[in-house]
Amino acid sequence: MKTLFEHAGGQEGLRRFIDTFYTSVLADPLLQPLFGHGRPGHVDHLTAFTAETFGGPDTFTTDMGGFAHLIAVHRGLKITEEQRRRFVELYMAAADTAGLPADPPFREALRSHVEFGSRVAFQNSHAETDDQLHPLREVPLWTWPD
């Protein structure tokens, strides 16, 4: 069975998807404040993270600071629940716009991935101590729904 990475079109498909998503985030008045004027390299980082999570190359972990970097960039952001939900909404809309596969098992995996990830980011954005961080400390491997 193909990995989610392969099914999504590999690096090229995910790059197109994340670029589409990030463009929509920067244009969204609710989310734009979280992303400033666009963090340099954010599309590269999010593409690498998504690729690794979906069974692709481990570039995010080996070359981009891994999960510790991800925790650091979210700390102190104080993401609201409204922002978290909007992030998920734009993520799923970008999948349509970018032409990711629309089959229900893939879309279920994509949605569960962004829902989980956005909840981890939400928690970490409010953590004032390490004990308040989500316990996840490494890039999770996402697979097809059971």
Residue pairs with C-beta under 8 A, 6 or more apart in sequence:
1 144
3 54
3 55
3 56
3 143
4 54
4 55
4 106
4 109
4 110
4 142
4 143
4 144
5 14
5 51
5 54
5 55
5 56
6 55
6 56
7 101
7 106
8 14
8 17
8 54
8 100
8 101
8 106
9 16
9 100
9 101
10 51
10 56
11 47
11 51
11 56
11 57
13 98
13 100
14 47
14 50
14 51
14 54
14 56
15 43
15 47
16 98
16 99
17 50
17 94
17 95
17 98
17 100
18 43
18 46
18 47
18 50
18 94
19 43
19 47
19 98
20 94
20 97
20 98
21 46
21 90
21 91
21 94
21 98
22 35
22 38
22 42
22 43
22 46
24 90
24 93
24 94
24 97
25 31
25 32
25 35
25 87
25 90
26 32
26 35
26 37
26 38
28 86
28 90
30 82
30 83
30 86
31 83
31 86
31 87
31 90
34 77
34 79
34 83
35 42
39 73
44 64
45 60
45 64
45 69
48 57
48 59
48 60
48 63
48 64
49 60
49 64
49 70
49 139
50 113
51 57
51 59
51 60
52 58
52 59
52 60
52 61
52 139
53 113
53 139
53 140
53 141
53 142
54 113
54 142
55 141
55 142
55 143
58 139
60 66
60 139
61 67
61 138
61 139
65 72
66 138
66 139
67 136
67 137
67 138
67 139
68 137
71 124
71 133
71 137
74 121
74 124
74 125
75 124
75 125
75 127
76 125
77 121
77 125
78 125
78 126
79 121
79 122
79 125
79 126
81 122
84 118
84 119
84 121
84 122
87 114
87 118
88 111
88 114
88 115
88 118
91 110
91 114
92 107
92 110
92 111
92 114
95 102
95 107
95 110
96 102
100 106
100 110
101 107
105 144
105 145
106 144
108 145
109 142
109 143
109 144
109 145
112 142
112 145
113 142
116 140
119 134
120 134
120 136
123 132
123 133
123 134
124 133
124 134
126 132
127 133
127 134
